[in-house]
Amino acid sequence: MKQRQLRHTPLAAAFALACLTLTASSALYAQAAPIRIGVVTPLTGTYAGIGQQVKWGIDLAVKEINDKGGIMGRKIEAIYEDEEANPNVAVQKAEKLFQVTKVDFLTGTVNSGSTLAVGQVAERNQRLAATTVSFSDAITGDKCSPNMFRVNAKAGMQSAALVEWMVKEKPSPSVFYLGPDYEMGRSTVAAFKSAAEKRGGKSVGEIYAPLDNKDYSPYFGQMRAAKPQVLYTSVAGNDTVRFLNQLSEFGLAKTMQIVGAAGTVTAQNMGAIGKAAEGYVTGAAYSADIDTAENRKFVADFKAAWKNEPDLYGVDSYGVVYFYKAAVEKAGTTDTEKLRAAMRGLEWQTPQGKKLMRAGDHQAVQDMYAVKVTNGKFQIIAKVPGEAAVGPDTCTRF
Protein backbone atom coordinates (compact mmCIF):
# COMPACT_ATOMS: atom_id res chain seq x y z
CA MET A 1 0.00 0.00 0.00
CA LYS A 2 2.79 2.37 0.91
CA GLN A 3 4.61 1.51 -2.34
CA ARG A 4 1.47 2.39 -4.34
CA GLN A 5 1.19 5.74 -2.59
CA LEU A 6 4.85 6.49 -3.25
CA ARG A 7 4.44 5.47 -6.89
CA HIS A 8 1.65 8.07 -7.33
CA THR A 9 3.23 10.81 -5.25
CA PRO A 10 5.18 12.47 -8.14
CA LEU A 11 2.02 12.57 -10.28
CA ALA A 12 -0.04 13.99 -7.42
CA ALA A 13 2.62 16.54 -6.64
CA ALA A 14 2.81 17.63 -10.28
CA PHE A 15 -0.97 17.95 -10.45
CA ALA A 16 -1.05 19.98 -7.21
CA LEU A 17 1.73 22.24 -8.50
CA ALA A 18 -0.18 22.81 -11.77
CA CYS A 19 -3.32 23.73 -9.85
CA LEU A 20 -1.36 26.09 -7.62
CA THR A 21 0.26 27.72 -10.65
CA LEU A 22 -3.12 28.11 -12.37
CA THR A 23 -4.66 29.63 -9.25
CA ALA A 24 -1.76 32.04 -8.84
CA SER A 25 -1.91 32.98 -12.52
CA SER A 26 -5.66 33.61 -12.27
CA ALA A 27 -5.15 35.78 -9.21
CA LEU A 28 -2.39 37.75 -10.93
CA TYR A 29 -4.56 38.16 -14.05
CA ALA A 30 -7.47 39.43 -11.93
CA GLN A 31 -5.17 41.97 -10.32
CA ALA A 32 -3.66 43.04 -13.66
CA ALA A 33 -6.91 43.03 -15.71
CA PRO A 34 -8.38 46.47 -16.32
CA ILE A 35 -11.24 47.77 -14.21
CA ARG A 36 -14.13 48.18 -16.59
CA ILE A 37 -16.51 51.11 -16.19
CA GLY A 38 -19.66 50.87 -18.28
CA VAL A 39 -21.08 54.20 -19.47
CA VAL A 40 -24.71 54.22 -20.62
CA THR A 41 -25.31 57.74 -21.91
CA PRO A 42 -27.04 59.50 -24.83
CA LEU A 43 -24.58 59.81 -27.72
CA THR A 44 -27.30 60.64 -30.27
CA GLY A 45 -30.56 62.59 -30.19
CA THR A 46 -31.80 65.59 -28.18
CA TYR A 47 -29.47 64.98 -25.24
CA ALA A 48 -26.36 64.09 -27.28
CA GLY A 49 -24.66 67.32 -26.13
CA ILE A 50 -25.07 66.25 -22.51
CA GLY A 51 -23.73 62.80 -23.34
CA GLN A 52 -20.72 64.42 -25.00
CA GLN A 53 -19.84 66.29 -21.78
CA VAL A 54 -20.28 63.03 -19.84
CA LYS A 55 -17.83 61.28 -22.18
CA TRP A 56 -15.31 64.13 -22.11
CA GLY A 57 -15.34 64.24 -18.31
CA ILE A 58 -14.95 60.49 -17.89
CA ASP A 59 -12.27 60.14 -20.57
CA LEU A 60 -10.19 62.94 -19.03
CA ALA A 61 -10.34 61.36 -15.55
CA VAL A 62 -9.55 57.89 -16.91
CA LYS A 63 -6.49 59.20 -18.76
CA GLU A 64 -5.23 61.07 -15.69
CA ILE A 65 -5.62 58.05 -13.43
CA ASN A 66 -4.15 55.58 -15.95
CA ASP A 67 -1.16 57.86 -16.53
CA LYS A 68 -0.46 57.61 -12.79
CA GLY A 69 -0.69 53.81 -12.68
CA GLY A 70 -4.43 53.23 -12.47
CA ILE A 71 -6.35 52.08 -9.39
CA MET A 72 -4.33 49.74 -7.16
CA GLY A 73 -2.13 48.93 -10.15
CA ARG A 74 -5.05 48.24 -12.51
CA LYS A 75 -5.82 50.46 -15.50
CA ILE A 76 -9.36 51.71 -16.13
CA GLU A 77 -11.26 50.98 -19.31
CA ALA A 78 -14.41 53.01 -20.11
CA ILE A 79 -16.91 51.21 -22.37
CA TYR A 80 -19.71 53.31 -23.91
CA GLU A 81 -23.25 52.44 -24.95
CA ASP A 82 -25.80 54.89 -26.42
CA GLU A 83 -28.95 55.02 -24.27
CA GLU A 84 -30.67 57.59 -26.55
CA ALA A 85 -32.18 59.18 -23.38
CA ASN A 86 -34.67 56.29 -23.47
CA PRO A 87 -35.22 54.21 -20.28
CA ASN A 88 -36.05 51.03 -22.24
CA VAL A 89 -32.86 51.32 -24.27
CA ALA A 90 -30.86 52.17 -21.14
CA VAL A 91 -32.03 48.96 -19.45
CA GLN A 92 -31.02 46.84 -22.46
CA LYS A 93 -27.60 48.48 -22.68
CA ALA A 94 -27.01 48.18 -18.91
CA GLU A 95 -27.88 44.47 -19.00
CA LYS A 96 -25.43 44.00 -21.88
CA LEU A 97 -22.65 45.79 -20.00
CA PHE A 98 -23.25 43.80 -16.82
CA GLN A 99 -23.88 40.38 -18.36
CA VAL A 100 -21.73 40.33 -21.52
CA THR A 101 -19.01 42.93 -21.05
CA LYS A 102 -18.78 42.20 -17.31
CA VAL A 103 -18.20 45.79 -16.23
CA ASP A 104 -17.30 46.43 -12.60
CA PHE A 105 -19.24 49.70 -12.29
CA LEU A 106 -21.84 51.62 -14.30
CA THR A 107 -22.44 55.34 -14.80
CA GLY A 108 -23.53 57.90 -17.40
CA THR A 109 -27.34 57.80 -17.34
CA VAL A 110 -28.90 61.20 -18.14
CA ASN A 111 -32.66 60.68 -18.33
CA SER A 112 -33.99 60.36 -14.75
CA GLY A 113 -36.29 57.54 -15.83
CA SER A 114 -33.23 55.73 -17.18
CA THR A 115 -31.38 56.17 -13.89
CA LEU A 116 -34.29 54.79 -11.87
CA ALA A 117 -34.58 51.78 -14.19
CA VAL A 118 -30.83 51.12 -14.29
CA GLY A 119 -30.75 51.18 -10.48
CA GLN A 120 -32.96 48.08 -10.54
CA VAL A 121 -30.74 46.44 -13.17
CA ALA A 122 -27.71 47.07 -10.95
CA GLU A 123 -29.48 45.44 -8.01
CA ARG A 124 -30.35 42.33 -10.07
CA ASN A 125 -26.75 42.02 -11.25
CA GLN A 126 -25.24 42.73 -7.83
CA ARG A 127 -23.24 45.64 -9.20
CA LEU A 128 -23.06 49.35 -8.33
CA ALA A 129 -23.99 52.36 -10.43
CA ALA A 130 -23.91 56.15 -10.12
CA THR A 131 -25.51 59.00 -12.01
CA THR A 132 -23.66 62.23 -12.72
CA VAL A 133 -26.56 64.03 -14.40
CA SER A 134 -30.08 62.98 -13.37
CA PHE A 135 -31.95 65.53 -11.22
CA SER A 136 -35.10 63.74 -10.02
CA ASP A 137 -35.34 63.87 -6.23
CA ALA A 138 -36.89 60.38 -6.30
CA ILE A 139 -33.55 58.79 -7.25
CA THR A 140 -32.22 59.36 -3.73
CA GLY A 141 -35.69 59.77 -2.20
CA ASP A 142 -38.73 57.51 -2.28
CA LYS A 143 -37.33 55.41 -5.18
CA CYS A 144 -33.80 55.10 -3.82
CA SER A 145 -31.76 51.97 -4.53
CA PRO A 146 -29.00 50.48 -2.36
CA ASN A 147 -26.95 50.01 -5.54
CA MET A 148 -27.41 53.52 -7.02
CA PHE A 149 -25.43 56.60 -5.98
CA ARG A 150 -25.69 60.22 -7.17
CA VAL A 151 -22.57 62.41 -7.28
CA ASN A 152 -24.39 65.42 -8.76
CA ALA A 153 -26.88 67.80 -7.12
CA LYS A 154 -30.55 66.78 -7.10
CA ALA A 155 -33.39 69.08 -8.14
CA GLY A 156 -34.14 70.15 -4.58
CA MET A 157 -30.56 71.36 -4.08
CA GLN A 158 -30.64 73.42 -7.27
CA SER A 159 -33.97 74.90 -6.21
CA ALA A 160 -32.64 75.86 -2.78
CA ALA A 161 -29.86 77.96 -4.32
CA LEU A 162 -32.05 79.48 -7.02
CA VAL A 163 -34.97 80.36 -4.75
CA GLU A 164 -32.60 81.96 -2.22
CA TRP A 165 -31.46 84.36 -4.94
CA MET A 166 -34.91 84.86 -6.49
CA VAL A 167 -36.77 85.98 -3.37
CA LYS A 168 -34.09 88.59 -2.67
CA GLU A 169 -34.43 89.99 -6.19
CA LYS A 170 -38.21 89.67 -6.47
CA PRO A 171 -39.99 89.23 -3.11
CA SER A 172 -43.24 87.21 -3.37
CA PRO A 173 -42.87 86.67 -7.15
CA SER A 174 -45.54 85.24 -9.47
CA VAL A 175 -44.06 82.18 -11.23
CA PHE A 176 -45.03 80.24 -14.36
CA TYR A 177 -43.59 76.75 -14.98
CA LEU A 178 -42.75 74.88 -18.19
CA GLY A 179 -41.01 71.51 -18.05
CA PRO A 180 -40.47 68.48 -20.30
CA ASP A 181 -43.15 65.83 -19.87
CA TYR A 182 -41.24 63.04 -18.14
CA GLU A 183 -39.79 62.20 -14.72
CA MET A 184 -37.04 64.85 -14.69
CA GLY A 185 -39.29 67.63 -15.94
CA ARG A 186 -42.07 67.03 -13.47
CA SER A 187 -39.76 66.46 -10.51
CA THR A 188 -37.67 69.60 -11.14
CA VAL A 189 -40.81 71.73 -11.49
CA ALA A 190 -42.25 70.19 -8.31
CA ALA A 191 -39.04 70.83 -6.37
CA PHE A 192 -38.76 74.47 -7.44
CA LYS A 193 -42.48 75.13 -7.01
CA SER A 194 -42.43 73.77 -3.45
CA ALA A 195 -39.34 75.80 -2.51
CA ALA A 196 -40.71 78.98 -4.11
CA GLU A 197 -44.13 78.74 -2.47
CA LYS A 198 -42.53 78.24 0.94
CA ARG A 199 -40.72 81.56 0.42
CA GLY A 200 -43.82 83.48 -0.71
CA GLY A 201 -43.86 82.72 -4.42
CA LYS A 202 -47.23 82.54 -6.20
CA SER A 203 -47.73 79.87 -8.88
CA VAL A 204 -49.71 81.21 -11.88
CA GLY A 205 -49.44 78.41 -14.45
CA GLU A 206 -47.86 75.03 -15.24
CA ILE A 207 -47.25 73.31 -18.60
CA TYR A 208 -45.43 70.12 -19.66
CA ALA A 209 -44.20 69.84 -23.25
CA PRO A 210 -43.22 66.59 -24.99
CA LEU A 211 -39.53 65.71 -25.22
CA ASP A 212 -37.96 66.86 -28.51
CA ASN A 213 -40.77 69.40 -29.00
CA LYS A 214 -40.29 71.56 -32.11
CA ASP A 215 -42.83 74.36 -31.52
CA TYR A 216 -43.47 76.03 -28.15
CA SER A 217 -45.59 78.90 -29.48
CA PRO A 218 -48.94 77.20 -28.66
CA TYR A 219 -48.06 77.67 -24.97
CA PHE A 220 -47.26 81.36 -25.23
CA GLY A 221 -50.84 82.60 -25.04
CA GLN A 222 -51.27 80.96 -21.63
CA MET A 223 -48.01 82.53 -20.45
CA ARG A 224 -49.03 86.00 -21.59
CA ALA A 225 -52.39 85.73 -19.88
CA ALA A 226 -50.77 84.67 -16.58
CA LYS A 227 -48.43 87.72 -16.59
CA PRO A 228 -45.69 86.05 -14.48
CA GLN A 229 -42.72 87.93 -13.08
CA VAL A 230 -40.63 84.76 -13.30
CA LEU A 231 -40.62 81.85 -15.75
CA TYR A 232 -39.07 78.60 -14.48
CA THR A 233 -38.16 75.92 -17.04
CA SER A 234 -36.32 72.61 -17.00
CA VAL A 235 -36.21 71.79 -20.71
CA ALA A 236 -32.73 70.67 -21.75
CA GLY A 237 -30.44 69.99 -24.68
CA ASN A 238 -31.76 70.99 -28.11
CA ASP A 239 -35.19 71.63 -26.60
CA THR A 240 -33.71 74.60 -24.73
CA VAL A 241 -32.35 76.07 -27.96
CA ARG A 242 -35.77 75.99 -29.59
CA PHE A 243 -37.69 77.14 -26.51
CA LEU A 244 -35.59 80.16 -25.56
CA ASN A 245 -35.14 81.33 -29.14
CA GLN A 246 -38.87 81.07 -29.82
CA LEU A 247 -39.60 82.84 -26.54
CA SER A 248 -37.31 85.67 -27.63
CA GLU A 249 -38.77 85.85 -31.14
CA PHE A 250 -42.28 86.27 -29.73
CA GLY A 251 -41.12 89.04 -27.40
CA LEU A 252 -41.89 87.16 -24.19
CA ALA A 253 -38.34 86.82 -22.90
CA LYS A 254 -38.07 90.51 -22.00
CA THR A 255 -41.32 90.55 -20.00
CA MET A 256 -40.12 88.21 -17.22
CA GLN A 257 -37.03 86.86 -15.48
CA ILE A 258 -36.19 83.43 -16.88
CA VAL A 259 -34.75 80.91 -14.42
CA GLY A 260 -34.41 77.16 -14.60
CA ALA A 261 -32.78 73.84 -13.87
CA ALA A 262 -29.02 73.52 -13.97
CA GLY A 263 -29.05 71.55 -17.23
CA THR A 264 -31.26 73.91 -19.20
CA VAL A 265 -28.56 76.30 -20.44
CA THR A 266 -25.08 74.76 -20.57
CA ALA A 267 -21.73 75.29 -22.25
CA GLN A 268 -22.90 72.83 -24.90
CA ASN A 269 -26.04 74.64 -26.07
CA MET A 270 -25.29 78.27 -25.13
CA GLY A 271 -23.74 79.06 -28.50
CA ALA A 272 -26.85 77.91 -30.35
CA ILE A 273 -29.12 79.86 -27.99
CA GLY A 274 -27.09 83.03 -28.41
CA LYS A 275 -28.49 86.29 -27.03
CA ALA A 276 -31.71 84.54 -25.96
CA ALA A 277 -29.73 83.03 -23.04
CA GLU A 278 -28.58 86.41 -21.70
CA GLY A 279 -29.78 87.04 -18.15
CA TYR A 280 -30.83 83.43 -17.54
CA VAL A 281 -30.27 82.35 -13.91
CA THR A 282 -29.97 78.83 -12.54
CA GLY A 283 -29.05 77.01 -9.34
CA ALA A 284 -26.07 74.74 -9.93
CA ALA A 285 -23.30 72.87 -8.18
CA TYR A 286 -20.69 74.11 -10.63
CA SER A 287 -19.40 77.06 -12.58
CA ALA A 288 -16.16 77.18 -14.54
CA ASP A 289 -15.59 80.46 -12.68
CA ILE A 290 -15.05 78.76 -9.29
CA ASP A 291 -11.80 80.41 -8.28
CA THR A 292 -9.68 77.62 -6.81
CA ALA A 293 -6.40 76.12 -7.96
CA GLU A 294 -8.08 72.72 -8.46
CA ASN A 295 -10.81 74.12 -10.68
CA ARG A 296 -8.49 76.36 -12.69
CA LYS A 297 -6.31 73.33 -13.49
CA PHE A 298 -9.35 71.21 -14.36
CA VAL A 299 -10.78 73.84 -16.72
CA ALA A 300 -7.39 74.31 -18.41
CA ASP A 301 -6.89 70.54 -18.83
CA PHE A 302 -10.46 70.06 -20.10
CA LYS A 303 -10.09 72.85 -22.66
CA ALA A 304 -6.70 71.53 -23.78
CA ALA A 305 -8.14 68.04 -24.29
CA TRP A 306 -11.49 68.87 -25.89
CA LYS A 307 -11.33 72.49 -27.10
CA ASN A 308 -14.51 73.16 -25.11
CA GLU A 309 -15.30 74.51 -21.64
CA PRO A 310 -16.64 72.02 -19.08
CA ASP A 311 -20.17 72.31 -17.74
CA LEU A 312 -21.74 70.65 -14.69
CA TYR A 313 -22.17 67.36 -16.59
CA GLY A 314 -18.52 67.28 -17.60
CA VAL A 315 -17.21 68.07 -14.13
CA ASP A 316 -19.52 65.63 -12.31
CA SER A 317 -18.67 62.85 -14.79
CA TYR A 318 -14.99 63.58 -14.21
CA GLY A 319 -15.66 63.48 -10.47
CA VAL A 320 -17.49 60.14 -10.50
CA VAL A 321 -14.35 58.35 -11.70
CA TYR A 322 -12.40 59.80 -8.77
CA PHE A 323 -15.28 58.86 -6.45
CA TYR A 324 -15.00 55.27 -7.66
CA LYS A 325 -11.20 55.32 -7.35
CA ALA A 326 -11.38 56.60 -3.76
CA ALA A 327 -13.93 53.93 -2.84
CA VAL A 328 -11.94 51.05 -4.38
CA GLU A 329 -8.78 52.19 -2.61
CA LYS A 330 -10.67 52.49 0.67
CA ALA A 331 -12.28 49.05 0.30
CA GLY A 332 -9.15 47.42 -1.14
CA THR A 333 -11.35 45.57 -3.64
CA THR A 334 -14.05 45.92 -6.31
CA ASP A 335 -16.34 43.51 -4.42
CA THR A 336 -19.85 44.97 -4.45
CA GLU A 337 -20.66 44.63 -0.76
CA LYS A 338 -17.34 46.02 0.45
CA LEU A 339 -17.34 48.76 -2.16
CA ARG A 340 -20.88 49.86 -1.25
CA ALA A 341 -19.86 50.14 2.38
CA ALA A 342 -16.79 52.18 1.39
CA MET A 343 -18.87 54.58 -0.72
CA ARG A 344 -21.25 55.40 2.12
CA GLY A 345 -19.97 58.41 4.02
CA LEU A 346 -17.01 58.77 1.63
CA GLU A 347 -15.39 62.18 1.21
CA TRP A 348 -13.48 62.90 -2.00
CA GLN A 349 -11.97 65.89 -3.74
CA THR A 350 -13.38 67.35 -6.98
CA PRO A 351 -12.86 70.55 -8.99
CA GLN A 352 -16.00 71.85 -7.20
CA GLY A 353 -14.38 71.24 -3.82
CA LYS A 354 -14.76 68.44 -1.30
CA LYS A 355 -17.91 66.31 -1.55
CA LEU A 356 -19.51 63.94 0.95
CA MET A 357 -21.57 60.92 -0.11
CA ARG A 358 -24.39 60.83 2.44
CA ALA A 359 -24.66 57.27 3.75
CA GLY A 360 -28.41 57.21 4.30
CA ASP A 361 -29.61 57.98 0.76
CA HIS A 362 -26.48 57.96 -1.43
CA GLN A 363 -26.82 61.67 -2.26
CA ALA A 364 -23.67 63.77 -2.63
CA VAL A 365 -23.57 66.86 -0.40
CA GLN A 366 -21.88 69.87 -2.02
CA ASP A 367 -22.00 73.65 -2.09
CA MET A 368 -24.53 75.20 -4.46
CA TYR A 369 -24.46 78.41 -6.48
CA ALA A 370 -26.85 80.76 -8.24
CA VAL A 371 -25.24 81.55 -11.60
CA LYS A 372 -26.29 84.05 -14.27
CA VAL A 373 -25.52 84.17 -17.99
CA THR A 374 -23.70 87.46 -18.51
CA ASN A 375 -22.10 88.31 -21.87
CA GLY A 376 -22.39 84.68 -22.91
CA LYS A 377 -20.75 83.22 -19.78
CA PHE A 378 -21.93 81.91 -16.43
CA GLN A 379 -21.17 84.22 -13.53
CA ILE A 380 -21.59 83.22 -9.87
CA ILE A 381 -23.99 85.60 -8.11
CA ALA A 382 -24.77 83.72 -4.86
CA LYS A 383 -23.71 80.66 -2.84
CA VAL A 384 -25.55 78.26 -0.50
CA PRO A 385 -23.58 75.74 1.66
CA GLY A 386 -24.21 72.09 0.83
CA GLU A 387 -25.66 71.21 4.24
CA ALA A 388 -28.23 74.00 3.90
CA ALA A 389 -29.18 72.97 0.36
CA VAL A 390 -29.35 69.17 0.54
CA GLY A 391 -32.50 68.80 2.64
CA PRO A 392 -33.53 65.78 4.77
CA ASP A 393 -32.78 62.14 3.98
CA THR A 394 -36.12 60.61 2.86
CA CYS A 395 -34.83 57.24 1.60
CA THR A 396 -36.44 54.31 3.44
CA ARG A 397 -35.49 51.33 1.22
CA PHE A 398 -32.17 50.62 2.96
N, C-alpha and C positions, 0 to 999 in steps of 0.2 A: 504494500500500500504506500509506504513511504517512497519507494523507488518510483512509483507511478506519479506521485505528487512532484518529485524532483524532476522527472522527465518533462512535465508540463509547466514547470516554473518559468523557464525562459520565454515560452510562448505567452504565458499569462503576464509576465513582466513587460514584454514588448507591447501587448495589447493595452495594458494599463498606462504605459508611457505614451502611446499614441493618443489615448483618450485625454490624458493630461495635457498633451501638446495641443490637441484640438480645442480643448476648453480654454487654455491660455490664449490661443490664437483668436478665438471668438471674443474673449474678453478684451483683448488688445484692439480687435477690429471695432468693437462697440465703442471703445474709448476714442478711437481715431476717426470713426465715421462722422460725417458732418451732422450737425443738428439741423433738422429740417423745419422751417417755419412756413406753413401754408398761408397764403394771402388770397382771400376771396374778396374781390373788390371790383367795382364797375370800371371796366377799361373801354367800354363803348356806351353810347347812349347819352341821355340827359346829364348824368352824373359822372361822365368820363373825366371831366376836369378835376373833380374831387379825387377820383381813383388815381389820377396822375400824380397829385400831391402825395397821396398815400404811398405810391410806389417810389417816388423820389425820396421821401423821408426814410422809408425802410431800407432802400438800397444804399443810402449814404451811411446809415448806422451800421449796416452789415459790413460794408467795406472798411469802415473805421475799426470795427471790432476784429475782423479777420486780419487786418494789417498788423494788429497788436497780438496776434496769436489765437484769436477766437475765444470761446468760453471753455475754461478748464482744458485748454489744449485742443478743443474741437472747433473746426470752422463752422460757420453758419451758411446754410443754403436757403434762399427765399424762393418759393415756388408759387407762381401766380395762376389764378383762375378768374375768369371774367364772370361776375355775378349779375351783370346787367341791371343792378339795383332792383332785382326781382327776388323775393323771398323763396319762391319755388326753385329757381335756378341756383340760388345760394345754397340751399339744402343739398341739392344734387352735387354741386362742386365740393362742398364740405365733406360729404360722405366719400367722394372720390379721393380727396386728399388724406382723409383718415384711414380709409380701408385699403386703397391701392398704393398711394404714394408713401403712406406710413409717416406722415408728418408728426413732429413732436408737439407742436403748438400751432394754433390758428389765430389769425387776426385779419383786419382789412375791411370787414363789413361796414357798409355805409348806411343803407336803408335800415331804419330801426326795426321794421318787420323782419328783415333778414337776420339782424343780430339776435332777436328773440328766438327765431327758429333755429339758428345755428347753435345757440346755447343748449337747446335740447339735443341736437346732434352730438355736441361735445360730451354731454352727459352719457348718452348711449355708448359712445366710443371710449369712455373713460379717459378723455383728454381735456386739456384746458384751452380756453380761447379768450381773447380780449378785443374790444372795439376801441378804435381811436377816433371815431367820427360820430356815431349814433347818439342822438340827443334825448330820446324818449325817457322820461323819468321812470317808466315801468321797468326798464332793463335792470336797474338796481333798486327797484321798488317792489310793487306787488307781483311782478313777474320775474323776480331775480332768480338766478341759477347759481348753484355752488361751483359750477365750472366756467362761468362767464365773469370777466372783470372789465371795468371801464377805466381807461387812463385819461380820458378827456372829460370835460365838464358837461354835466347833464343840463337839460333845459331849465330846471329850477335855479341852477347856479347862474346861468346867463341872465335869467330874468331878475335875480336879486341885484346884480350889478347895474343892469339897464334901468330898472325901476328906481333905484336909488338916485341915479342921475336925472331921470325924467321928472320926478316929483319936485326936484329942486328948481328945474327949469320951467316947468308948467304945473303948478300946484292944482290938484283936483282936475286932471285933464280928461276930456272926452276922447275915447279910443275906439277905433274901428279895426277889425282883425281880418286878415286874409291869409289862409294857409293852404298847403297842398293837401289833397284829400287822401291821406293815409296816416299811419301811426305817428310818424314824426310830426307831420303838420298839425294834427289835432292835439298832440301832447304838448308841443311847444306853445301853441295858442293858449291851451288850458293853463299852463304854468305861468305865462306872462299875465294872462287875464286875472288869475287868482292873486298874484303878487301886486298888480296894479290896483285892483279893487280894495285890497287891504290898506293901501296907502291913499285912498280917496279917489282913485280913477273911476270914471263912469264909462261903461261899455255901451256903444251906440250901434253896433252892427258886427256880424260875423259871417264870413263866406269861406267855403272850401272849394278850390279849383282842382280839376283832375291833373295828375302828373303829366308833364310834357304838353301842357296847355299852350295853344298857339295864339289865342285871342282873349285878352282880359277885358276888353272894352264893354262887354255886356254887364260887367259888375260895377262899372263906373257911375251909373245912374244912382244906384243904391248908396254908393259912397258920398256922392254930392249931396244927396238928400239928408244924409246923417250929419253932415257938417262937422266931422271930427277935427280935433286939434292935433291928434296923433294917429298915424296909421302904423300898425304892427303887422309885419309879414314874416313868414318863415319859408317862402318858396326858395329854391336853391338851384345851383347849376345854370343851365341854359334858360330855365324858367324865369330866373331873376332878370336875365338880360331882356327878355321879352316884356316882362311885367313892368319894370322900372322905366324902360324906354317908352312903352305905350302910355304909362302914367304921365310921363313928361310931355309927350306929344299932345295929349288931351288937356294939358294945363292943370292937372290935379296935383302934381308934385309940389308946386309952390304954394298950395293952400294949406298944407299941413306938414308937421314934422314926421319924417319917415324913420321908423326904427324897426329892428327885427332880430331874428336869430343869428347866431354867430356865423353860420354857413351861408347866409343869404348873399352877401357881397364879400368876395374873397379876392386874393391876388390873381386867381385864375380867371375870373369873369369880369373884373373891374375894367379892363381895357375895352371889352365889348360893350359895357354899360356906358362908359364915357361920362359926360357931364351929368347924366341922370343919377349917378351915384353920389354926387357932391352933397355933403351935409348929412348923409345917412349915418345913423348911430346904432351900435350894437353892444351887447354885453358879451365879452369873450375872455377866454383864459390865456390869450396870446396876442401880442403885437410884435412885429419885427422891430419896433422902436423901443422895446424893453432895454434899458440902458445898463446892461451888465456885461462883464468880460465874456461869460459863457455864451450869452445870446449873440453878442457881436461876432464871436468866432463862428458860431453856428450859421448865422446869416451869410457871412463871407464864404464859408465852405459850401453852403447850399447853392449860392449864386455861382460860385466857381464851377461846381459840378453840373448844374442844370440850366444856367443862364436865366433863371427865374427866381423871384423872391419867395420865401416860404410863407405859407399861411398856417392857420391853426391845424389843418389836417396834416400838413407836411411835418410840423413840429411834433404833434402828438404821435404820429406814426414813427417818427425817428425815436421818440421817447419810449414807445412800447418795446422796442428791441432792447433798450438799456434796462427797462423794467424786467424783462424776461432774463436778461444776463444776470442782473443783481439777484433775482430769485434762485436761479440755478446755482450760482456760486454760494448763496446762503444755505440752500438745501444740500448741496454737494451731489446732486443727481437731477435727472429729468423725470424721475418717477412722479406720477400724477399726484398721489396723496401727499408726498413730502413737499412737492413743489407748491401745491395749493396752500399748505400750511405756511410755507416760506413767504408766499405772496401776501398773505393777510397781515396787515400792520406794517408792511414793508415801506421804508423810506428810500427814495432814490433821486438822483440829481438829473435835471433836465434843463434845456435852455430857458424855460419859464421860471426856473428856480426849483427848490426842493418840493417834492410831492409825497403825500402819504396815501397808501392804499388802505382805506378804512376796512377793518376786518369784518364788520357786521354785514355789510351789503356789497362789498367789492367796488366801492365808488372812490375814485381818486379825489383827494382834498387838495385844492390849489387856489392861489389868489386869483381874483377875477378883476376885469377892467371894463370900463365903458370906453369905447373907441369911436372916433368920428372920422369920416372920410373928408379930408381937407386937401385941396389941390391934388386930388388923385391918389392920396396916401392915407393910411390909417394913423390917427394921432390919439394917444392916450389922453383922456380928459377926466377920468376918475378911477379909483381903485377900491375894491372891497376885499378884506382878508378872507382866505378860504374857509375858515371856521365859521365866519358869519354868513357866508354864501351857501354852504353845502346843505343846510337843513337837516332835519332828523333822519335817522336810519329807520326806514319803514319795511325793510325786507324781513319776512317771517318764514321763508322756506328752509333756511339753514341757520 
